[in-house]
Amino acid sequence: MFKVLNLALRFMLELILLFSIGYWGFHYGSGLAAQVALGIGLPLLAAVIWGMTISPKARVKLPLAVVLLIEFLIFATAVACLIDSGLITFAIVFAIVAMANRFFVIKWRMQP
């Protein structure tokens, strides 16, 4: 039961990650075209990288250390976007919950 809840939380964190990057992109650009390009393009890029390297059905099978590095970089980008958007408390909570969630995912995968 706890594993299912943790996986549901994982999915919610991934959605928040994409939203955070998109929100920042829509507010960062200096013109409408740049805002739309960043607001749609950056989350799309993150989703493609995630799908190719991190997701359970990833086409590219990488060692766990590399997967964790890529995942850390994508989550760190989302946290930086939240901080730059002025949502500092949310960014801190998001980062802590994401790290705890990843810890449990790794722990359960290593159990026999």
N, C-alpha and C positions, 0 to 999 in steps of 0.2 A: 504494500500500500504506500509506504513512504517512498519507494523507488518511483512509483507512478506519479506521485505528487512532485517529486524532484524533477522528473522529466517534463512535467507540465510547467513547472517554474522555469526550467531551461528554455522551453519554447517562448515563454513570456519574456525572458531576458533577451532572447534573440530578436524578438519584435521591438522591444525597447531600444536595443542597439541600433537597428535599422532606422527607427523613428528619430533617434537622437542625432544620427549623422545627417538624415534628411532635413530635420528642423534647422540644424546649424547651416546646412547648405543653402536653404531657402532664405536665411537671414544674413548670410555672409556676402554674397555676390553684390557687385556694385551696379547691377542693372538687371532688368527682368530676365533677359536671356541667360545671364550668368547664374542668377538665382535658381532658375528652373534647371539649368544644366547641372549645377552642384547639388541641388535638392533631390533630383532624381538620379543623376549619374553616380554620385558617391555611394548611396545605399545599394544601388544596383551592382556596383563594383564589389562592395563588401559581400553582398549575397552570392555573387559568382565565385569569389575567392573561397567563401565559406563552403559553398556547395561542392567545389572541386577538391578541397583539401581537408575539411573538418567534419562534414556531415557523415553520418553512418554509411551512406551510400556513395561516398566520395569516389570519383574515378581514379584519383591519384592517391595511392597508399603511401603515406609517409610515416617515419618513425614518430613515436609519441612525443619526443622532445621537440621535433619540428612542428608538429600539430599544435602543441601547447604554445610555442613561440608565435605562430601565426594567429592563434586565437587570442593570445595576450595582446598582440599589436592591434587587432581589430577592436577588442574591448577597450583598450587604452585610448584608441581614437575616439570611440563613443564617449568615454569619460571626459576626454579633453574637449569634445564638442559640447557636452553638457556644461562644463565649467565655463567655457567661452560664452555660452548662451546665458550665463548668470544663474544656472541651476546647480549651485555648488553642493548644497546639502543632498540633493537628489543624486548627484554624481557620486558622492561618497557612499551613500547607501547602496546605489547600484553596483559600485565596484566591490563592496564587501559581500553583498549577496551573490554576485557572479563568481567571486573566488570561492565562497563556501559551497556553492552549487557545483562548481567544477571539482572541488575536493571530493564531494560525495560521488560524483559520476566516476571518477578515477578509482576511488575506493571500491565501489561495487563491481567494476569491471575486472579488478585484480583478484577478487574473491573466487575461490574454486566453485 
